[in-house]
Amino acid sequence: MARSRLSEAIARVRRSPAPFAAVSRTTDRSVSARELLLYSWAGRLFIGAAALKVVLGIVRQFAALPPIILLLNGAATVALAVSVGFFVSRLILLTKRRLLWRLRRRLILSYIFIGVVPALLIVAFFLLGAWMVTMNLSAYFFKDGFEDILDDAQLIAQAVASELGREPSQAPQTIARVHRNAMPSYPGLTLAFVPLTADAPAAAHVGAWDHLKPPDTIPGWLRGRADGFKGTITINRPGSSNKAELIVRAALPTASKVRRFGFVVVDIPIDDQMLDLLYERTRVRANAVYRGGSDTNPFPLPGATGTDDGTSASAFSLFRRSVTFLDYTDWDTGIGRRATVAMAYRLGDLYNTLSRAQSLQLVGLTWGDALRIVLIFVAVLFLVIQAVALIMGLALARSITSSIHELSAGTERVRQGDFTHRIKIHAKDQLGELAGSFNQMTASIENLLQTAAEKKRLEEELRIARQIQMSLLPRGPLDVAGLAVTALCVPAREVGGDYYDFFRLPQNRLGVLIADVSGKGTSAALYMAELKGLVLSLSQIYFSPRQLLMEVNRIISENLDSRSFITMTYAVIDLDRGLVTFARAGHTPLIYLSARSVSEPSAQVLVPSGMVVGLRIDGAAEKFADLLEEQTLVLGVGDILVLYTDGITEAMNTESDLFGDSRLSRIVEEHGHLDSAELRERILREIEAFVGSADQHDDMTMILMKVEHAAEARVAV
């Protein structure tokens, strides 16, 4: 089919070369700037909008414009933007057309986009990745150090709470002692004991408490929490509406063996000393904090007006600034909010912190310094390779363009119908082979057209043969009183070798035949037609399925090709007696589902012995007669008989699994209550779902019969 479409396209080109030339002339025709400005909608829109803007600009110098005129002025601005956008797009298209018309320029640009642009993108990607990593590392280091302070505050609170639980009366002495022990690490540390009951020890506090007054009560949201509180709070400074302090606070309940009598509160203000301590631990300095919610005014941390290197904290610099997020709690309400912390860091400090774990020394260098030198060497080597690749690409572009020009000229000659044109071969390389292939193509294109026409004729003949073959099969529904019959035949190719038929026999009997000729295609279809005529005549003479198959084998084995054979099943249904007699000559089994079963109905796969028809070997006729077996079944109302070819049960999915007789019989069991047509559709849907996207590899034929009345049935005339 693809070759046929190709031949049709080439024929259209030969018959009408003029439209191609017209397209080329239209494409190459350039429009002048005057024509574009005066005769295009965008040019007229630009002139009108620009004139309106000029007039309104002059009027505005002397008087205020009314609202309706201001609206008109805005519309003129939009019109100018639209027209300018149109002109810019036309300019880009014109530049692209003139720049890329020559193949050499295209190749150069291709090498730039293939070699240079990806390299720049990779560099940008790695810079962005390194920036994101350093931002995350700085945030991680800062939050890790900040969490250490939180943990230390909680540990101090736990120490005080546990001692007070044992000796409640020693609250002032206990908090004073713990405060002295923790002061070397946290000079700004403050502690307080807040009683909850009247009989609890008196409130006590130690430390400067410059940041706020010592708490004298515990907020209601914290009183019932057994685990206390560990986190960050912000306290507004007196006399200032936008300045506040970050305070690390831990509050734990103190309890004796019988009751809870107070809370221990530990505060560590984030002052200059704490910022320096965090910087020493993390090598990251916090500059400013922005609270979430309605309050968006930044409040700088104490002593955080700049960085250690003298740069402004608000300045942005790649690999020097970062942000992180801290959760803080409103102490009065217990509502949690989020604060954004702006930080400053040095890339070298982060790298040294990471590489500090590798203490290995290599020739006087640390492991981190050695890795840094290797990275710089690889980067320089990459730049050198990139430059060499670009130069080589530009050189190759020049050598390619000359051969491509010859191919372009040859293609134009062929497009005009000149199949005698030949391209000169300058070099024995791939482009030379391409030129040789082009010459061979032009030499054989006429033969290709003739072959395509011949193929089209054969396809038409096969289509007619398919119509003839399908006309040999029974047409329309088979009207048999007491018996519902439905069938289908789906060839795998245009014509196939599957065949089924029904024969009216004397004494209200019906002959049913299903057969499969080995192979597919026209030869199988011809044998199928021959089999139809043979069985049609013999069915009126031999009423025994066994005798008929023996006679068919005797006659057809003398005319069948030695490489072919036929499998078939023939059944005779006696509608008056409610009997079916059948014989199988190497064909697929029959499926019989009896509706008279007391228990759950179970389908039977009937496999009477029999050999294929048409084998031309010594003693085949005697062996055929010896093996052929005839069986008889008693039919009842609701019984189902299914005859099929191997295309049904050997249907394969994409994993080469077969549909199988057992799956087919199970479907008949599950849906035997349906009428014959619905049962057939159910089987087809199951096969389609099983096969999926796999191709059909064999003809599919099936006959499905369901008994509606038994014994009293009569053949309708």
Secondary structure by P-SEA (a helix, b strand, c coil): caaaaaaaaaaaaaacaaaaaaaaaaaaccccaaaaacccaaaaaaaaaaaaaaaaaaaaacccccaaaaaaaaaaaaaaaaaaaaaaaaaaaaaaaaaaccaaaaaaaaaaaaccaaaaaaaaaaaaaaaaaaaaaaaaaaaaaaaaaaaaaaaaaaaaaaaaaacccaaaaaaaaaaaaaccccccbbbbbbbccccccccccccccccccccccccccccccccccbbbbbbbccccccbbbbbbbbbbbbbccccccbbbbbbbcccaaaaaaaaaacccccccccccccccbbbbcccccccccccccccccccccccbbbbbbcccccccbbbbbbbcccaaaaaaaaacccccccccccaaaaaaaaaaaaaaaaaaaaaaaaaaaaaaaaaaaaaaaaaaaaaaaaaaccccbbbbbccccaaaaaaaaaaaaaacaaaaaaaaaaaaaaaaaaaaaaaaaaaaccccccccccbbbbbbbbbccccccccccccccccbbbbbbbbbcccccaaaaaaaaaaaaaaaaaaaccccaaaaaaaaaaaccccccccbbbbbbbbbbcccccccccccccccbbbbbbccccccbbbbbcccccccccccccaaaaaaaaabbbbbbbbcccbbbbbbccccccccccccccccaaaaaaaaaacccccaaaaaaaaaaaaaaaaccccccbbbbbbbbbbcccccccccc
